[in-house]
Amino acid sequence: MEIPKLRVRINGTLPDTSTLGNVEISERAAEIKNQNIISNTSCSVFLDEENQIFHILVDVGQGIIQSIEKNNSNIGLTASSSSITYMPDALLITHAHIDHIKELPLLIERTINNSKKLQIFCTLECYNNILKTFPELFSNPNTNNYVSFNMVKPNITFNINKFSITPILANHGEDYSVIGSVIYIINVIDRKIIIGWDFLSLPDVEENLLWNPDLLILGTQSYNPHPETGMISVTDAFPLIRRWNAKECYLVHYRGLLDLEEAKNQWFRGPTKPMTTDELQRTIDPIIPKPGGGEDVFKIIVAKEGMIWNSEIKKEDELIQQNTAIPIGNELLIESLQTYVLKFEKDNRDNKLKLMIEDRINRFDLSFDKPIKEKNRDDILYAQGEKGMLAKGPNFRMQVIDNENSSVASINAFKGSKSVFREDIPIKKIDGQKLRKYITENF
């Protein structure tokens, strides 16, 4: 059986091109004109499993149909690269601004001409605004035979094919046309993708849903904060990437025109102009945030049209079997399913266990003496409190508990009856297996 393949293609990265300003004041506008770039912000998510491709398109602004029909051979999928194959099976619409729906009538026309079914998902408010923009949308009597509109609600998960999708309510400004705006969290098998463009804030979101995506796509209208755009800025993106533990992030929708406002302040030291794609990347690279351990940097890429993110999804039992044969060593980093990053380090010279526990806000650096596993078990680890000059540190107990589809690292650092840190931390089942193997190898 072939390994399922997951691909995300960036179909376009631009805001409404009429808002970019003229080439005399904007290097970004000049870049787009010189390269003849026209495609608004959009992406495609492809799942290729057993030679069957399912294609979810997110937003369909200017230039998107042409973009998804060209250069598909480099996506690396198994089926034919004909335009019919790559036309979407489903469309997610984030909101009804024209740069996100302009080619919807064209997409529906292509769908009918190719006799292909298309499911469209958006909020009711977005749907009503679409009908106001395109009152002729259902003039073709065949439309209902090939196209279905499905209303989604924020925080209510729905399923398409193998995908589980959760819309999240997005504040995108006060314009009536953006009421009902959402971003989308897409889960498929064991991968999480967040499509998070065109928002200023996410009211009442449960942040655990945003934790640890495999890919985060963020829309950033400017480099410096300008809430009047209804969108976050590049500098706003940095703490979100860190808080959500998004190790790989693509930035789209950049315009930068309002950064000219900062040039009026002689004391301002950040960017004061719209930058080209390469300039923006060079500005970001030195200040990419690091996780608490400090070893690995987050990856932030200023996206370009046609860029491909790919992931091959191995079945969990295959991964567990594969990892069983590979020694773990004396260090282990685990990213939990919610909130926490854990780093275990066995200091063989001094017979210590060092443990770093980090969430979105806090970081605990703990050290324990004489760690030892419970006899004839690979799921329970103990350690004594570290002796200091004036006091002794907390004792330690951890148990790895397997559930049906996941595991739990139950951690308790305590002094007497008082806990310094106590939490049942959910982790992937494969990470539970790794943690058991780490205990067996080191203690």
N, C-alpha and C positions, 0 to 999 in steps of 0.2 A: 504494500500500500504506500502511495506517495505521500510525502509530508505536505500538509496544507501550506499554501503560500499566501501571505498577506502583503498587499502592496498599497501604498498611498501615493497618488500622483498629484502634484500641485498643478492645477489647470490654469491658474492665473493668480496674480498678487496685487492687482491695482484697485484703488478706490475708484469712484466715479471720475473718469479722466477729465471731465470738465472742471473739476475742482483743483487740479494740480498747479494752476498758475501758468505764467508764460516762461519761455526758456530764458529770457533775459534775467529773471530773478531766481530761477529754480534750476539747479543742476539736475535734480531728480526729473523735472519735466523735460529737460534737454535729453537726458539719457533715454527716456521712454520714446521721445520723438525720433531720435537717431536710430534706435533699435527697432522701431515700428512695433512696439508692444501695445496690445489693445485689450488683453484679457483681464477682466475683473477678478476679484478674489473668489476662488473656488478650489475644491479638491475632489478627487475620486478615491473611493476605498474599494479595492478588489479583493475578494476571497476566491482563491483557486483551490478547489478540493475535489479530488478524483475526476480531474479534467472538466469539471463544471465551474464556470466563472460566474460569480454574483457581483454586480457592480452597483455601489451606492454613490450617487453624485450629491455633493453638498453645494447648493446654490448654483444659479445658472444665469449669470449676468452676461455682459457683452463679451463676445469672442470665445465663449466656453464650448459651444458645439464644435467649432473648428479646432479648438485645442484638443478636445478628447478624441477627435477623429484622426489626428496626425501623430506620427512618431510613436505608435503604440507597440512597435516591435521590441522596444528596449525595456518594456515593463517586466518581461521575464515570466510571462504566464504561458500555460501549455496550449490553450485553445487557439484557434485561428485569430489573426489580428485584423480581421475585417471590421469595417465601421459598425456593421450590425452587431457583431459580438460585443463591441465595446460601448454600445449605447446602454444607458443605465437601466437597471431593473427597478431601482427606487431613487427618489429624489427627496432629500431633506432640505427644507427652506428655513433659513434662520430668521428672516424678516423681509418686509416688502419694499425696501429701498430698491430703486431701479437698477443699481449696480449689482443686485443679487437675484433679480428676476427678469431682466430684460429679454432674454432669449427663451423664456418659458413657452410662449406660443410656438416658436420654431422647434423646440424640443418635442412638444406635443405633436406637431405636424410630422416630424421625422418618425416619431413613435408609431403613428397611425400608418404612415407610408411603408414602414418596415414590418407592419403587423406584429408589433411587439407590445407586451403589456408593460405599463409603467404605474407604480404606486408612488403617490406624492404625499408627503407628510409635512404639516405645518400647523401652527395654532389657528384657532378660529378667527382671531383678530387679523392674523396675517392673511388668511384665506379671503376675508371680506375686503381687505385692501387690494389683494390681487385682482379680484373681480371688478373693483372700481378702476384699476389701471388697465385691465384687459377685458372690457365688457363683451368683446366678441369671442372670448376664449372657447365657448362651447357652441359656436355657430356650426361647426362640423358635426353632423349627426352621428359620425362614428366615434366621436370622442369618448363617450361613456362606455363604448365597447373595449377600449384599449387603455383608458386612463381612469384612475380612481384617486380622489382626494380623501385623505384620512386626517382627521383632526387629532392633534396631540395636546397634552396638558403638561405643564411644568411638573417635574418630580414624579411623573407617572411613566414607568418603563414600558416600552412596547418591543415586540420582537419582529424581525424581518429575517427570513432564512435562518442562518446561524448567528445573526447579530442580535444583541440586546442593547437597546438604545434608550437613554434617559435625557429628555429635554430639561434644561435648566433655565429658569426665567432670567432674562438679562435686561439691565437698565441701559438703554442706548440713547438716552436723551428724552426730551419732552415732545418731540414731533409726533403727531397722531399716527403717522404712517409706520412708526416703529413700536406701537403698542403690541404686546404679544411677542416681542423679540425673544429668542432663545439661543443658547449654545447647545451643543450636543456632546454627550459622553457615549462613546461607542465601545462596547465590549464584545469581543468575538473570541471564542475558545478561552485562552488565558492572556489575551492582549487587551490593553485599554488605550483608546485614542480620544483625546479631547479636541473638538473643533470649537475653538473659543475666540472667534473674531467678532468685532462689532459689539463691544460691551464696555461700559464704564464701571459697572459694579454688578454683582450677582446677589440680589436681595434674598435673604433667608436661605441661602444654599447650605446644604449639609456638606461640610468640607471633606468629610471622609470619602465622599463620592469622587472628589478631585484628586485624591492622594495617589501618587506614584504611577502616573500614566507612562506607557511606553513611548508615546508620542504626544506632544502638545503643540497645537497650532494656534498662535495668538495673533490677533490683529492689533497693530500699533500705528495710530494715525500720525504721531509726531514723536520726536525723541524726548523732548521735555514735556512735563505734564500740561495738558490743555483740555480740561474737562468739557469745555464748550464744544469739542468735537463729538462728544458722546461716546468716546472710546478711550481706552488706556493708552499710555505712552510707552516707549521703550523702557524708560526708567521705572515706570510702574510695573513693567513686566518682570523685572529682576526679582523683587520680593515674592511675586506670585510663583515664579519658577522654583524658587527656593522653598516656599511654604508648601507647595504641592509636590515637591520632590520629583520634578519633571526633568529627567536626565537628558532628554533630547527634545529640543524646541525649535520650531520653525516660526519665523516672524513674517507676516504678510500685511498687506493693506497700507504700507507706509507711504506717506505723502510729505510730511515735514515742513509744509508751507508756514504753519504758525510758529515754527521755531525762529522765524525772522523777528518775532516780537522781542525775543531775548536780546537781540542786537542793540536795542534801545537802552539796555542797562549796561553801563560801562564796566560794572564789577562782575558781570556774569561770565563764568569761565567754561560753560558747556557749549555744545554745538549751537550755532546761531543761524543755521541755514538749512534748506532741504539738501540732503546728501544723496549721492548715487548709491547703488546697492553695495558696491565694493567699499566706498567710504564708510557707510553705516556699519558694515561688517568689521572694518578695522577699528572703528570707535568702540564697538561692543567687546571685541576679543580680550582686551586687557582687564576688563572688569566683570567677566563672567563669574558668577558666584560659585563657591566651592561648598561641598557638603562638609559636615562637621569633622569627618575623619581627615579631610584635606588631601587625600590621595588622588581623587578623580575630579576633574572639572565637569560641570554641566556643559552640554553641547548646545550652543545657540547659533542657528543658521538663518541668515537673511535669505528667504526663499526666492527662487526664480522659477518661472514657468517651465514645466517639464521635469522638475526635480522629482526623484523617486525615493521613497522610504520603503524598505522591504524587510520582511520578517518571515522566516520559516518556522512553523509552529509544530514542534514535536509533541507527541502524546506524552502525558505526564508519566505514565508507567515506563515509557522508553527512556525518558530523562532520568528517572530514578535508577533504572538499571545501569545506564551509562555512568552516572555519577558514583555508583557503588564501587566501581573499579578504579576511581581516581582518588588518590590521597588528598585530603583537604589541607593538611598542614596546621600550623599553630594559630592562624588567623582566619576568622570567618565573618563576613559582612552579610547581614540579612535585612532586606527591606520588607517591612510588615505589610499586611493588607490594608491597615489603617494606621495613620498617624506616626508610627515609629520607624527609625532606622537603628539597628543593633549591630555593634561590632564587638566580637569576642577576640581576646588575644591571650594566649598562654605564654607566660614568661617562664621558660624552663630553668633558667639560671637561678632565679630567686624563688621558684615554685609559687608563682602568683597567677591569679586570673584578673585581667583587666577588662572591664566592661564599659562601653560607651553606649548610652541610650539617648537618642535625640528625637524630639518631636518638632512641631512647627515653631515652637517658641523656646523651649528649654532644652538643655543638654546636661546629662548626668555623666560624670567621669568617676567610675567606681573601681576600687582595687581591693582584692581579697587575698588572703594567705591560704596555703595548703588546700587547693581545690581537689576534690575527690568525688568520683561517681559512686552511686550506691552499688553495693556488691551484686554482681550478676544481673545488672540492669544497665541499659543504655539511654534511659530517659530521665534520670534524676541526677542532678549535680549539686554538691554542697561545697561551701568554702567558709573559712573562718574570717572574722574581722581583722583587718590590717592593724598592726600595732603602731601607734604613733607616739610622739614625745609625751603627750599629756592624756591621751585617750585612745581607746580602741574603736576601730571602725565597725560598721554593721556586718553581721553575718549574711550568708547568701544561700538561697535554695532556689533551684529551677527545675521544673518538670516539663517535659515535652509531651503533649497530649494530642493524639490523633483523632480527628473527627472524620466524618464520611468524605467530605470534599476538601478539607483543609486541616491545619494543625494549629496548636496554641502553644506558645512559650509562656508558661506561667512563672513569673519572676517575682521573688520576694527578697528584698534586702532589708534587714530588720535588726533592731537593737532591743532585746527583750521582747516585750509585747508591742513595741512601736515600730511601724514600718517606715523606712526611709524612702523606699520605692516598692510599690506592689501593683502589679498589673497582669492581666491575662491578655497577651498580645497575639492576635490572629496572624498567622503566616501561611504561605502556600504549603501544600502537602510536601512538595519536593524540598522546601526549605526545612520542614520538620525532619525529613530524612537526613538532610545534610547536618542538621544540628545533632541528631542522634549519632551520626558517624563521627562528628567532631568530638563529642564526649568520649566515644569509644577509643578514638585514636590518641587523645591527649591526656586522659585522666585514668 
